[in-house]
Amino acid sequence: MRELSEPMPLPLVLSRLADHLGHLEVVGKRLETAILHALSERPVDRNTLTDLQGADLLVQSLDGLGQVLKHVSSKADPNAVVDMSDQLANLQLRDLALAISNPSYASPYSKTEGEVELF
C-alpha cells in the first residue's frame, strides 16, 4: 500500500480525483432516484422541487468536474509529482484519503449490497 506521505505523480492524483467524482456522481443519481421514489406518493411543493433541481445540478456538476479532471490528468506532465501527505492526512473521510493514495483500495461507494451504515 502506498504511504500517505509519498509524493505522487500529478497525473495519477488528478485521475484518482476524477474517478472519485465519478463515484460520487453515481451515488448522487441513486440518491435522486430514492428521493423521487419517496416523494412519488405525496404532493411536492415548490421548495422541494427547487431542492431537487439543486440535487440534479450537483450530480451534473460532479460528472462535469470529473470529465474535466480526467482530461487535465491526461495532459499533465507525467514527471510532475505532488506531495499530498498534508492534504490526505487532514481529510475527514479516511476512505477518501485511501482511495486517492492507494490504487487497490476498494471504495465504499462501489458497494451495492450488504449492510447499510447510517450516520
N, C-alpha and C positions, 0 to 999 in steps of 0.2 A: 504494500500500500504506500502511496506517495505521502510523504510527511507534509503537513500543512506549511512548514517553514521553507520547503524547497522552492526556489524560483521556477516558474512555469513558463513555457513558450506562450507568447501573447496570442497567436492564432488558436492555440488549444483552449486558453481561458475564454476567449470570445466565442468559440464554438460550443463550449460547455454551457456558457450562459445562454446562448441561443437555444440549445437543446432544452434547458430548464424552462425557458419562456414557452417553448412548445408544449412541455408537460403541463405547465400552468394553464395554457390555453385549453387543453383537453379537460382539465379539472373544471375550468370556468364553464365550458359548454355543458358538462354533466350537471353542474350546479344550476345553470339556466334551465335545463330540462326538468330537473327536480322541482325548482321553484314554480315553473309554469304548470307542472302536473299538480302541485299542491294548491295552486290558485285556480285551477280549472273548475273547481266545484263551487266557487263563490264569485260574486261580482268584484271587479277590480276597479279601484278608484284611480283618479288622475295621478296622484302622488306615487302610487305603486307602479303605474305604467312608466313614469319618469325614472323611477329607480331601476326598473327592468331595462330601460334603454341605456342607463348608465352601466349596468352589468354587461350588456351587449357591447358597448363601447370598450369596456375593459378587456373583454375577450378578444375583440378585433385588434385592439392595441397590442396585446400580448403577442398575437400572431404576427403583426406587422413589425414589431420590435425584434422578434426572433428572426424574421427573414432578413432584416437589415443587419443584425449582428452576424448572421451566417455569412452574408456577403462580405462584410468587413473582415471577418476572420479569414476568408479565402484570399483577401488582398493584403493582409498584414504581413510584414516582414517575418519570415519563418525563423530568423535568427534572433528576433527581439524576445526578451524574457521580462517577466514582471514578478516582483516579489509580492505574493498575495497573503503572506503569513498574518499580517495585522488585520487585514480585511476579513479573512476567513476566521480568524480567532475571535473577532468581535461580532460575527453573525449570531443572532439569537437562535436560528434554526440550524442545529448541528448537521441534520441531514443535507441541508443545502451546501454547507461547507464541504461535507464529504463528497457530494455529487460533483462539485467543481474540482476538488483536488484528486479524486480517485476514479480512474476510468472504469473500474469493475464494480463500483458501488451501485447497488440496486436502489433506485429512487423509490421512496414511499408513494410517489404519485403514480407509479406504474402498477400498483397493486389494484386488482379489480375484485378480489374476493377475500374472504376471511373476516377477521374481527374489525369492527369499526371503532375507532378511537374517538371519543367525544371529548371536547375540551376538558 
